[in-house]
Amino acid sequence: MLLKRIHAITNKFFNKCREIGFFPTVDIVFSKIKSKLKTNKGYQIIQAPLSSSYDVILNGLKYAKKVSNQQDNHIPKSQSKELEFVWLVPFFSKGSGGHKTLFRFVKGLEDMGCKCHVYIVGEYDVSLTTDNIRNQIREYFEPINADVKIYYAEDIQEESDIVVCTSWITAYAALTFNANSKIYFVQDYEPSFYSLGSYWYLAEQTYKFGYYHITHGAWLTNFLRESYESQADYYDIAVDRNIYYPRTKIKNPLIKKFHQDKNFKVCFYGRSVTPRRCFELVAMALHLFSEKVDQITLISYGWNDIPALSFSCHNLGMLSPDELAELYSVCDVCIALSATNISLVAHESIACGCVLMDLAVENTADYLMHLQNSYLVKPLPTDICDGLINLYQDRELLKNIKQSSFQYISEKTGWENQVQKLYSLVKSYDGNASDRASQKN
């Protein structure tokens, strides 16, 4: 009975971490503990071991300070034919788009003959062995050959040609590695994941570590160059055309049922636990839309447990890539708002013949063009609703955007080209970022 209770509490904790992040979850736990630890003198006494994430941050900063006066803190460039990479990766959950992208690159580099190692940094599900984690990576994302290890902040780290950090917490871990070059694989501007406070500052400082930034798309590169004077380049945003194409045969029975009805179909990325996906804006807009029109089918996907909505909606929850392609293929419009960097969903939905609706903001401007390959709206519920009504009433406009969108996506290259581009950028990089990283801390 006790073991079942412990197992239930552990699962609840890790599920919460995956929903809102480790630090906010710990804050909630400590708040509950504090409320129960009143002493007779009226004050609280709380002491707990330092969390793994805090340990990573503090150890990285201490290590960087320690080596800042050394003349040579990186190893000579490898004379071998191919490079060796160490990838520092935060723990994951099934369906993580960011992990899908980074493991695409790990697998692609391995296919080119490079040796890769993966370290899991920060909190993770301690019930899993490294073999379990590796098997999950192969099942959820890509069939990598890399070995998987757990990063321990107090260990002396191995040397490598290239160390790649993939999130702000892993950027602190990268400070402790001795490498010819240190690469920051930046998929989004992570300070925007938090309100202005401790985590915002901790994330924001990592762009000042002097790493060589390789970003997901041009907007982030331009932003880092202008805001931090960072050395930055980018790989282009691609789409896997082997998965994302207009499907005529639908296997998922629920999606097949939607395909058979004649309603105007709108799907939306309903990841309600991720603020940058603007769930509340979409929910209010669809409430207005459902009041003004009929013969519509509204479908949420991307998260299993969304809040109750004020309109009739089918929630499909987490879907496989093939099921996503089927859903996009049967829908008229896909609402996939992203308040930060452009989402993978944007190009994937376009590739399946669906009209993408996204925000008319700076971060979409490099890729999305209103009425050409997408329908862009202001971040207001009324503007989103008006856009949907326009597409609902003007089917010729809907058809034209679908056609021009499909032409746009047909000219995009695949992920293999982007792996090659990243490899070329890394190969030509002189490695001086490793020196600057230690000098700035």
C-alpha positions as a printed NumPy array, in Angstrom:
array([[  0.   ,   0.   ,   0.   ],
       [  2.822,   2.372,   0.921],
       [  4.723,   1.566,  -2.265],
       [  1.633,   2.293,  -4.355],
       [  1.244,   5.63 ,  -2.584],
       [  4.901,   6.53 ,  -3.19 ],
       [  4.58 ,   5.502,  -6.844],
       [  1.448,   7.638,  -7.264],
       [  3.123,  10.681,  -5.679],
       [  6.235,  10.232,  -7.845],
       [  4.176,   9.971, -11.024],
       [  2.16 ,  13.037, -10.045],
       [  5.351,  15.013,  -9.445],
       [  6.94 ,  14.094, -12.783],
       [  3.702,  14.672, -14.692],
       [  3.501,  18.137, -13.168],
       [  7.126,  18.792, -14.094],
       [  6.357,  17.904, -17.689],
       [  3.331,  20.195, -17.696],
       [  4.754,  23.344, -16.095],
       [  8.484,  22.694, -15.637],
       [ 10.607,  21.551, -12.725],
       [ 11.152,  24.85 , -10.916],
       [  7.472,  25.885, -10.71 ],
       [  6.615,  22.35 ,  -9.538],
       [  9.197,  22.513,  -6.763],
       [  7.826,  25.898,  -5.737],
       [  4.374,  24.35 ,  -5.361],
       [  5.735,  21.406,  -3.352],
       [  7.729,  23.658,  -1.018],
       [  4.734,  25.936,  -0.5  ],
       [  2.695,  22.948,   0.652],
       [  5.488,  21.742,   2.918],
       [  5.954,  25.194,   4.423],
       [  2.295,  25.4  ,   5.351],
       [  2.704,  22.279,   7.493],
       [  5.995,  23.085,   9.191],
       [  4.964,  25.777,  11.675],
       [  6.899,  25.643,  14.94 ],
       [  5.666,  26.585,  18.374],
       [  7.577,  29.865,  18.047],
       [  5.553,  30.84 ,  14.988],
       [  8.221,  30.586,  12.311],
       [  9.146,  27.973,   9.72 ],
       [ 12.261,  25.85 ,   9.431],
       [ 12.815,  24.268,   6.025],
       [ 15.928,  22.579,   4.685],
       [ 16.204,  20.268,   1.714],
       [ 19.006,  18.989,  -0.523],
       [ 20.044,  21.237,  -3.392],
       [ 18.032,  20.342,  -6.487],
       [ 19.831,  18.852,  -9.48 ],
       [ 19.05 ,  21.902, -11.632],
       [ 20.378,  24.349,  -9.057],
       [ 23.477,  22.158,  -8.75 ],
       [ 23.991,  22.293, -12.522],
       [ 23.738,  26.107, -12.532],
       [ 26.008,  26.734,  -9.55 ],
       [ 28.611,  24.157, -10.541],
       [ 28.766,  25.511, -14.084],
       [ 29.312,  29.068, -12.876],
       [ 31.95 ,  27.994, -10.337],
       [ 33.79 ,  25.9  , -12.91 ],
       [ 33.81 ,  28.723, -15.466],
       [ 35.184,  31.133, -12.872],
       [ 37.865,  28.649, -11.859],
       [ 39.225,  28.189, -15.387],
       [ 38.787,  31.809, -16.53 ],
       [ 42.488,  32.606, -15.983],
       [ 43.787,  29.557, -17.81 ],
       [ 45.5  ,  30.263, -21.101],
       [ 44.265,  27.19 , -22.941],
       [ 40.972,  25.72 , -21.847],
       [ 40.011,  23.822, -24.968],
       [ 41.513,  20.834, -26.712],
       [ 43.176,  21.007, -30.137],
       [ 40.992,  20.538, -33.18 ],
       [ 40.409,  16.912, -34.026],
       [ 42.51 ,  15.572, -36.867],
       [ 40.06 ,  12.739, -37.457],
       [ 37.935,  12.625, -40.589],
       [ 34.662,  13.213, -38.758],
       [ 33.765,  15.174, -35.646],
       [ 32.663,  13.832, -32.273],
       [ 29.7  ,  15.512, -30.575],
       [ 28.493,  15.6  , -26.979],
       [ 24.822,  16.605, -26.811],
       [ 23.516,  18.004, -23.511],
       [ 19.774,  17.429, -23.387],
       [ 17.054,  18.136, -20.798],
       [ 14.709,  15.28 , -19.944],
       [ 11.693,  14.879, -22.215],
       [  8.167,  13.643, -22.58 ],
       [  6.57 ,  11.933, -25.547],
       [  5.53 ,  14.377, -28.235],
       [  8.168,  17.037, -27.526],
       [  8.757,  18.883, -30.793],
       [ 12.032,  20.367, -29.594],
       [ 13.458,  16.957, -28.787],
       [ 12.231,  15.589, -32.113],
       [ 14.219,  18.294, -33.904],
       [ 17.449,  17.928, -31.94 ],
       [ 17.432,  14.134, -32.229],
       [ 16.867,  14.514, -35.979],
       [ 20.219,  16.265, -36.04 ],
       [ 21.88 ,  13.663, -33.809],
       [ 20.684,  10.882, -36.12 ],
       [ 21.586,  12.869, -39.235],
       [ 25.127,  13.507, -38.016],
       [ 25.508,   9.832, -37.144],
       [ 24.434,   8.94 , -40.664],
       [ 27.238,  11.203, -41.893],
       [ 29.76 ,   9.22 , -39.843],
       [ 29.993,  11.431, -36.751],
       [ 30.152,   9.933, -33.26 ],
       [ 27.547,  11.311, -30.833],
       [ 27.047,  11.027, -27.065],
       [ 23.932,  12.206, -25.204],
       [ 23.892,  13.476, -21.614],
       [ 20.601,  13.994, -19.781],
       [ 20.928,  17.187, -17.729],
       [ 18.878,  18.189, -14.683],
       [ 15.896,  16.414, -13.176],
       [ 14.715,  13.205, -14.807],
       [ 12.596,  10.183, -13.968],
       [ 14.952,   8.363, -11.598],
       [ 13.009,   5.128, -12.035],
       [ 14.512,   4.88 , -15.541],
       [ 17.952,   3.481, -16.358],
       [ 20.068,   5.045, -19.09 ],
       [ 19.127,   2.084, -21.305],
       [ 15.444,   2.849, -20.644],
       [ 15.98 ,   6.494, -21.571],
       [ 17.856,   5.564, -24.741],
       [ 15.066,   3.185, -25.745],
       [ 12.486,   5.944, -25.173],
       [ 14.484,   8.334, -27.356],
       [ 14.551,   5.713, -30.098],
       [ 10.82 ,   5.054, -29.7  ],
       [  9.562,   8.641, -29.306],
       [ 11.926,  10.523, -31.611],
       [ 14.712,   8.987, -33.697],
       [ 16.598,   5.641, -33.745],
       [ 19.908,   7.14 , -32.613],
       [ 23.018,   5.037, -32.028],
       [ 24.478,   7.377, -29.401],
       [ 25.114,   6.191, -25.897],
       [ 23.106,   7.929, -23.158],
       [ 24.532,   9.074, -19.832],
       [ 23.295,  11.106, -16.871],
       [ 25.1  ,  14.399, -16.281],
       [ 26.368,  14.781, -12.723],
       [ 27.524,  18.303, -11.927],
       [ 30.324,  17.211,  -9.569],
       [ 31.983,  14.834, -12.08 ],
       [ 35.017,  15.799, -14.129],
       [ 33.668,  15.948, -17.673],
       [ 35.227,  14.228, -20.653],
       [ 36.836,  16.074, -23.539],
       [ 35.212,  16.252, -26.962],
       [ 35.528,  18.003, -30.291],
       [ 32.108,  19.628, -30.017],
       [ 29.797,  20.148, -27.056],
       [ 26.233,  21.104, -27.951],
       [ 23.878,  22.571, -25.348],
       [ 20.209,  22.468, -26.312],
       [ 18.403,  24.523, -23.624],
       [ 19.251,  27.18 , -21.069],
       [ 19.839,  24.726, -18.198],
       [ 22.184,  22.665, -20.388],
       [ 24.089,  25.848, -21.273],
       [ 25.278,  25.95 , -17.645],
       [ 26.344,  22.307, -17.853],
       [ 28.333,  23.061, -21.032],
       [ 30.558,  25.407, -19.021],
       [ 32.112,  22.362, -17.324],
       [ 33.16 ,  20.592, -20.529],
       [ 36.545,  20.933, -22.19 ],
       [ 35.938,  21.124, -25.924],
       [ 37.303,  22.587, -29.092],
       [ 33.973,  24.327, -29.746],
       [ 30.82 ,  24.904, -27.741],
       [ 27.623,  25.184, -29.744],
       [ 24.305,  26.543, -28.482],
       [ 21.513,  24.813, -30.422],
       [ 18.785,  27.432, -29.935],
       [ 15.223,  26.548, -30.925],
       [ 13.44 ,  29.354, -29.081],
       [ 14.056,  32.415, -26.931],
       [ 13.661,  30.607, -23.62 ],
       [ 13.432,  33.6  , -21.223],
       [  9.984,  34.185, -22.718],
       [  8.882,  30.868, -21.213],
       [  8.835,  32.577, -17.797],
       [  7.522,  35.724, -16.184],
       [ 10.205,  38.314, -15.4  ],
       [ 12.042,  36.835, -12.425],
       [ 14.752,  34.356, -11.423],
       [ 14.294,  31.88 , -14.26 ],
       [ 13.963,  34.616, -16.862],
       [ 17.331,  36.036, -15.797],
       [ 18.991,  32.613, -15.508],
       [ 17.871,  31.743, -19.042],
       [ 18.717,  35.152, -20.462],
       [ 22.285,  35.106, -19.12 ],
       [ 23.148,  32.023, -21.171],
       [ 23.166,  34.033, -24.399],
       [ 26.108,  35.966, -22.927],
       [ 28.297,  32.89 , -22.374],
       [ 30.07 ,  33.354, -25.688],
       [ 28.92 ,  30.145, -27.331],
       [ 28.434,  29.833, -31.077],
       [ 24.66 ,  29.925, -31.589],
       [ 23.012,  27.869, -34.317],
       [ 19.316,  28.683, -34.314],
       [ 16.033,  27.276, -35.578],
       [ 15.324,  29.709, -38.402],
       [ 16.525,  33.19 , -39.284],
       [ 14.501,  35.233, -36.77 ],
       [ 16.38 ,  33.888, -33.747],
       [ 19.77 ,  34.443, -35.37 ],
       [ 18.931,  38.069, -36.162],
       [ 17.487,  38.559, -32.671],
       [ 20.586,  37.187, -30.907],
       [ 22.94 ,  39.169, -33.118],
       [ 21.084,  42.418, -32.485],
       [ 20.238,  41.928, -28.798],
       [ 23.429,  40.231, -27.554],
       [ 25.991,  40.763, -30.323],
       [ 26.161,  36.973, -30.438],
       [ 27.974,  34.962, -33.046],
       [ 25.006,  33.195, -34.595],
       [ 23.915,  31.381, -37.751],
       [ 20.87 ,  29.294, -38.492],
       [ 19.562,  26.193, -40.149],
       [ 16.401,  26.608, -42.173],
       [ 13.038,  25.288, -41.012],
       [ 12.283,  22.148, -42.973],
       [  9.494,  19.599, -43.18 ],
       [  9.564,  15.821, -43.459],
       [  7.703,  15.269, -46.73 ],
       [  7.693,  11.504, -46.155],
       [  5.17 ,  12.104, -43.352],
       [  3.543,  15.454, -44.013],
       [  1.714,  15.378, -47.333],
       [ -2.016,  15.457, -48.245],
       [ -3.475,  12.143, -47.093],
       [ -6.299,  10.594, -49.075],
       [ -6.515,   7.388, -47.033],
       [ -7.339,   8.065, -43.383],
       [ -6.622,   5.27 , -40.886],
       [ -7.522,   6.907, -37.571],
       [-11.249,   6.146, -37.121],
       [-12.097,   9.472, -35.432],
       [-10.285,  11.518, -38.06 ],
       [-11.897,   9.4  , -40.762],
       [-15.297,  10.308, -39.324],
       [-14.436,  14.022, -39.531],
       [-13.293,  13.512, -43.11 ],
       [-16.696,  12.131, -44.061],
       [-18.737,  15.067, -42.765],
       [-19.242,  18.16 , -44.914],
       [-18.697,  20.741, -42.174],
       [-16.102,  23.496, -42.206],
       [-13.352,  21.918, -40.093],
       [-10.939,  23.837, -37.861],
       [ -8.246,  22.113, -35.814],
       [ -6.194,  23.976, -33.234],
       [ -3.049,  23.215, -31.287],
       [ -4.583,  22.953, -27.827],
       [ -1.485,  22.672, -25.673],
       [ -3.103,  24.525, -22.785],
       [ -0.135,  24.01 , -20.429],
       [  2.227,  25.973, -22.697],
       [  1.532,  29.731, -22.454],
       [  3.348,  30.625, -25.681],
       [  0.775,  28.586, -27.632],
       [ -1.924,  31.138, -26.696],
       [ -4.633,  28.629, -25.786],
       [ -6.801,  31.287, -24.137],
       [ -6.805,  33.526, -27.23 ],
       [ -7.937,  30.626, -29.39 ],
       [-10.58 ,  29.478, -26.895],
       [-12.183,  32.933, -26.782],
       [-11.998,  33.297, -30.567],
       [-13.649,  29.925, -31.178],
       [-16.376,  30.8  , -28.672],
       [-17.209,  33.864, -30.79 ],
       [-16.866,  31.911, -34.037],
       [-19.201,  29.127, -32.905],
       [-21.835,  31.71 , -31.956],
       [-21.832,  33.293, -35.416],
       [-21.699,  30.328, -37.803],
       [-23.022,  26.785, -38.041],
       [-22.028,  23.588, -39.811],
       [-18.569,  23.632, -38.287],
       [-16.42 ,  20.98 , -36.616],
       [-13.831,  22.173, -34.09 ],
       [-10.992,  19.837, -33.128],
       [ -8.309,  20.261, -30.476],
       [ -5.087,  18.254, -30.455],
       [ -1.679,  18.296, -28.784],
       [ -2.638,  17.763, -25.137],
       [ -4.826,  15.127, -23.502],
       [ -6.312,  17.122, -20.623],
       [ -7.431,  20.54 , -21.817],
       [ -9.74 ,  22.771, -19.723],
       [-13.487,  22.652, -20.297],
       [-14.502,  24.836, -23.238],
       [-17.631,  26.918, -23.838],
       [-18.279,  25.452, -27.295],
       [-18.616,  22.007, -28.818],
       [-15.151,  20.625, -29.449],
       [-13.546,  17.242, -30.082],
       [-10.213,  16.798, -28.276],
       [ -7.971,  14.194, -29.921],
       [ -5.115,  14.8  , -27.483],
       [ -1.608,  13.638, -28.341],
       [ -1.326,  12.234, -31.866],
       [  1.409,  10.392, -33.739],
       [  3.066,  12.159, -36.719],
       [  1.005,  10.086, -39.165],
       [ -2.209,  10.944, -37.32 ],
       [ -1.247,  14.622, -37.347],
       [ -0.777,  14.451, -41.108],
       [ -4.203,  12.84 , -41.442],
       [ -5.809,  15.533, -39.272],
       [ -4.238,  18.392, -41.225],
       [ -5.292,  16.715, -44.479],
       [ -8.997,  16.679, -43.58 ],
       [ -9.202,  20.167, -42.001],
       [ -9.774,  23.47 , -43.747],
       [ -7.865,  25.567, -41.215],
       [ -5.217,  24.801, -38.602],
       [ -4.776,  27.396, -35.855],
       [ -1.242,  27.015, -34.529],
       [ -0.338,  30.227, -32.745],
       [  3.192,  30.723, -31.473],
       [  4.071,  33.802, -29.459],
       [  7.794,  33.084, -29.666],
       [  9.683,  31.362, -32.479],
       [  7.725,  29.837, -35.345],
       [  6.486,  26.319, -34.629],
       [  7.187,  23.132, -36.584],
       [  3.402,  22.771, -36.812],
       [  3.275,  25.714, -39.206],
       [  5.09 ,  24.035, -42.078],
       [  3.779,  20.558, -41.284],
       [  0.144,  21.649, -41.54 ],
       [  0.8  ,  23.622, -44.734],
       [  2.458,  20.559, -46.285],
       [ -0.772,  18.591, -45.813],
       [ -2.902,  21.114, -47.71 ],
       [ -4.382,  22.899, -44.711],
       [ -4.579,  26.696, -44.361],
       [ -2.387,  27.794, -41.457],
       [ -3.575,  30.56 , -39.133],
       [ -0.813,  32.158, -37.069],
       [  0.042,  35.503, -35.514],
       [  1.084,  38.56 , -37.499],
       [  4.13 ,  39.251, -35.325],
       [  7.854,  39.735, -35.841],
       [  8.878,  36.124, -35.28 ],
       [  6.718,  34.817, -38.161],
       [  7.752,  37.435, -40.727],
       [ 10.717,  35.495, -42.182],
       [  8.54 ,  32.569, -43.243],
       [  4.835,  33.402, -43.256],
       [  3.116,  35.747, -45.71 ],
       [ -0.481,  36.756, -45.174],
       [ -2.875,  35.407, -47.829],
       [  0.015,  33.698, -49.621],
       [  1.151,  30.778, -47.474],
       [ -0.939,  31.496, -44.367],
       [ -3.645,  33.65 , -42.829],
       [ -2.075,  35.931, -40.218],
       [ -4.04 ,  37.649, -37.453],
       [ -3.461,  40.093, -34.639],
       [ -3.221,  38.504, -31.165],
       [ -6.825,  39.342, -30.283],
       [ -9.785,  36.941, -30.007],
       [-11.93 ,  39.19 , -32.202],
       [ -9.276,  39.332, -34.94 ],
       [ -8.874,  35.545, -34.921],
       [-12.656,  35.141, -35.107],
       [-12.949,  37.631, -37.978],
       [-10.25 ,  35.743, -39.883],
       [-12.067,  32.447, -39.453],
       [-15.345,  33.977, -40.609],
       [-13.588,  35.416, -43.666],
       [-12.239,  31.984, -44.605],
       [-15.573,  30.324, -43.79 ],
       [-17.513,  32.681, -46.056],
       [-14.989,  33.056, -48.863],
       [-14.204,  29.509, -50.011],
       [-12.431,  30.812, -53.092],
       [ -9.966,  32.657, -50.833],
       [ -9.522,  29.467, -48.804],
       [ -8.787,  27.508, -51.976],
       [ -6.299,  30.09 , -53.278],
       [ -4.335,  30.154, -50.015],
       [ -4.205,  26.351, -49.997],
       [ -2.79 ,  26.318, -53.523],
       [ -0.179,  29.026, -52.965],
       [  0.77 ,  27.512, -49.587],
       [  1.37 ,  24.155, -51.182],
       [  3.574,  25.765, -53.818],
       [  5.593,  27.454, -51.052],
       [  6.115,  24.224, -49.132],
       [  7.052,  22.261, -52.256],
       [ 10.123,  24.481, -52.594],
       [ 11.354,  23.78 , -49.047],
       [ 14.282,  21.417, -48.615],
       [ 14.273,  18.418, -46.285],
       [ 15.936,  17.949, -42.917],
       [ 18.917,  16.167, -44.502],
       [ 19.983,  19.453, -46.09 ],
       [ 19.745,  21.234, -42.756],
       [ 21.87 ,  18.596, -41.011],
       [ 24.474,  19.151, -43.703],
       [ 24.252,  22.907, -43.167],
       [ 24.757,  22.568, -39.4  ],
       [ 27.692,  20.233, -39.981],
       [ 29.304,  22.721, -42.378],
       [ 28.829,  25.597, -39.902],
       [ 30.381,  23.593, -37.079],
       [ 33.224,  22.304, -39.261],
       [ 34.226,  25.808, -40.329],
       [ 33.909,  27.347, -36.863],
       [ 37.228,  28.252, -35.251],
       [ 36.319,  27.251, -31.683],
       [ 37.054,  30.613, -30.053],
       [ 33.672,  30.596, -28.356],
       [ 35.054,  28.186, -25.778],
       [ 37.568,  30.827, -24.685],
       [ 34.959,  33.583, -24.537],
       [ 32.577,  31.418, -22.54 ],
       [ 35.049,  31.017, -19.702],
       [ 36.267,  34.607, -19.822],
       [ 32.785,  36.054, -19.36 ],
       [ 31.985,  34.093, -16.191]])
